[in-house]
């Protein structure tokens, strides 16, 4: 027997999700002074009641008053909470969220409430070096550093089990997913690659991490790749390939420049009517110029003491 479950059943609506709100608190200095005064008064009354002895009628009342003052002073001091700049206190009473105190200073809250400390400072977190296959299937090693900050303390404590571990795992997952989505180097013009488009890749990495950690009330300030290289097993082969590509590119530039210089020389000789060459001598001149311009080693001069055709 099957039961139809409506779409979205079991999921908490967005409007009912836990969100941070300001918690109630009173100035703590005044309460601290009052609490100390009540404790001292209670101790004095207790000592006075004990000194009078059990025979008098007043000591019992003094002892009860002293007990009440001591309890009230203890509760007043127990509710004091010091909030440091860059930290917040999440107030929880009988399992229910009662608000967050962010204002630095000494505050007094419900003495029966639990006050959980959450740092809202900016943090750096560096991922471990991960070995991933890029979009072309080549194994690479990649790591990143992420700058993040707790924005919503209620979500950080109540939406996930451990927001520190949650951020760590989601960051590593985003780094692996980004590395496998793009090639290490682009083979097609206009294609994004990890090495050649660092700014675009890091921006997309930041956006993906921000989407993943948003349920924990965390905002991403910045992310940067700290390590990007081929895995050791293919590093030498890829280095030779890069060197070959560099040599081919350099040779192409040299040949293009040499051809342009030869064309300029022939055009200037023809325009200024310096010498008249037939097609065969033009071919020989072009060959000699290309050898001189494209050779890796210095060329040797040969002086022709005969005629132009010998």
N, C-alpha and C positions, 0 to 999 in steps of 0.2 A: 504494500500500500504506500503510495507516494503522496507527499504533501507539498503543495505549491507554496514556495516562499516568495513573497514580494521582492522585487528588485530593490537592493539597498538595505534589506532587512538585516539587523544586527550591526549596522554601521551607525556610529554616532553622528548626528548632523553637525555641520560646521558651526552653527549658531550655538550648540550646546558644548562645544569643546572648551576645555579649561583655558582661561586667559588670565593674565596678571591684572590685579587691581590693587589700589592703594589700601594698605591695612591701617586700622585705627591704632594710635599710640598717643600717650600723654608725655609731656616733658619729664624727663627722668630725674633731673637734678632736684626738683622740689619733692618728688616722691622719695628720693633717696634720703634727703634731710628729714622728712617726716618719718620715714621708716626707722632711721637711727634714733630719732627722738622717742618714738614709741618703744623701741627696744630698751633704751636707757630708763625710760619711765617704768616700764614693766619690771626691770631688774630691781629698781629702787623700791617699788611697791612690794615685790616679792620678798626682798630682804626685810622690809619693815614689818610685813605680816608674819614672817618667821620669827623675828625678834620679839614681837609682842606675846607670842606663846599661844597655845590652844585654849587657855582659860578665858581670854577676852572674846567678845562677840564680833569685834571688827576685823580680826585677822583673816577670817574665811573670805569676807567680802574683798579684802585687799588682795588676797591670793588669786581669787577669780578675776579681779580686774587686771592683775599683773599678767595672768595667763592670756587673757584676751588681748592685752597690749602687745605681748611678745608674739602671739600668733599673727596679729595684724602687721606688726613690724616685719616679721619674717616674710609674709606674703608680699608686702610692699617691696622689700629688697629682692625677693625671688623674681618679681616681674620686671626687674631692670634688665635692659638689653643695650649693649654698646654696639653701634653700627659704625664700621670703619669705612672711609672713602674707598670706593671701588668694590664694596661688598653690599649684599642685601640680606635681609632676614625674612624668610618665609614663615608666616605664622600659621600654625595648624592646631586646631582645637577639637579634640575628640574625633580625630580622623578627617575633619573637614577643613578645607582651605579657607582662611579668614583674611588673607591679604598679604601684601609684601611691604616691608618698611625699607626704603632706600635712602632716606635723608640721614647723612652722617650725624653722629652725636649720641647722647644717652637718652634712651626712650624707655617708657614703661608700658608694657602690654599685659594682657591677662596672665596672671602667674601660673595658671594651669595649662597654658598653651605651650606647644612645642615650637621652638624657634630654630629653623634650619638655615644654616649659613650657605650662601651661594655667591661665588665670585662673579662679578660682572666686568672684570678687567679684560682687556684685549689679550689674547693668548696666541702663541706660536705653536704649531704642531707640524712636525716633519714626519712624513710617512716612511715606512721601511722601503728599501730598494726592492722593487717587484720586477720579475722577469715575465714579459708579456710578448705575444706575437702581434706585430703591427698589422695594418690592413693588407699588406703584401705577404704576410706569413713569416716575416723575418723576426727572430727572437731579439728583443731589445730589453735593456734595463732602464727603469724609469723611477723617479722619486720626485716628490713635491713637498713644498712647505705651504701651509694654510694658516692664514691669520683670521681668527674668528672671535666672536664675543656672544655671551648670553644676553639675549634681548628680552625674553619673556621667562621670568623665573618660575612661574607656575607650570608652564609647559615643560621646562627643563626637568623639573622634579616629578611631575605627575603624568606627563604624556608618554615618557619612555622610562625604561627600567634604570639605566645608567647613562646619562647624557654624555659623559666623557667617552665611554666605550662606544656609544652610538655614533658620535662624531668621528672617532677613529676608524671604525669599520666602514661607514659610509664614504669617508674621504678616500680610503684605499680602494673601495669599489669604483668610485668615480674616476680615479686615476687609471685604473686598469681598463675601464670602459673607454675612456678617451684615447688611451694608447692603442687599443685594438681597433679604433674607428678611423684612424688616419695612418698613412704610410710614413716611414721615417724620413724619406726624401721623396719629393714629387717627381714623377716621370712624365706627367702631362702638364702642359702649361695652364696655369690658373687653378690647379688642384692644391688644396691645403695639405701641408706636411708638418710633422712634428718639429723638424729642425729648421725649416725655412720660414715658418709662420708662427713664431713663438708667441707673439702678442695675441693673435687671434685664437690660438689654441688655449692659452692660459685664461682668456676671457670666457671661452666656452667651458673650460674646466671649472671656473669659479661659479658660473651659472648652474652647472649640473650639481656641484656640491651644495650650493645654496638651496636648490630644490629638494635635495635628499635630506638635509638636516633641518629644514623648516619645521617639521612636526615637533622637534625638540626645543623650539624657541630660540634657535641659534641663527645668527646672521654672519655671513662671510664678508670679511673686509677685503681680503686679497688672497690670491694663490699664485705661486710661481713654481716652475719646474726647477729642481735643484740638481737632477742627474738625468741625462738622456744619452744613451750610447748603445751600440750594438752589443749583444751578448758575446762573451769571450770566444765561444766556439766558432763564430762567423766574423769576428772583428777583423782578422787579418785579410780574409777574402774580400770583405766590403771595403777595407782600406785600399787594397789593390784596385778594386773597381773605381773608387773615387779618384785615385791617382791617374788611372787610365782616362777617365772622363775629363780630368783637369788637363792632361796632356793633349787630348783631342781638341778640347776647347781652345787651348793656347795655340796649337798648330793652325786651327781654323782662323783665328784672329791674325796670325802672322801671314798666312797665305792671302787673306783678304787685303791686308795692308800692302803686301808685296805686289799684288796684281794692280792695285790702285796706283802705286808708285811707278810701275812699268808703263801703265797707260798714260800717266802724266808725262813721263819722259818722252815717249814716242810722240805725244801730241805737241809738246814744246819744241822738239826737234823739227817737226813738220811745220809748225806755225812760224818759227823763226828762221826756217830754211838754213839750218846749220849744216846738215849733210843729207844727201839723198840716198836712201837705202832701198834695195829691192826686197821682195818678200823673203827670200832666203836669208839675207843679212838681218832683216828684222827678227826672224825666228831665232837666229843665233844670238842676237842681242837680248831678246826676251829670255832665252834660256840662261844666258850668263847672269843677267840681273836677278832672275829668280833664285839661282844657285847662291848668289852673294847675299840676297836678302833673307832667304829661308834657311841657310845653313846654320847649324848650332855652333860650329867652330869658325875661327877667323879664316878668311880665304886668302890665298897667296896671289899676289899680283904677277901677271905675265906680260912682259913688254914685247909687243910685236914690232920687230925691226924691219920687217918686209913690207909688202904692200897690203892693202886692205883685204885682198883675196888670198893671201898666203900666210 
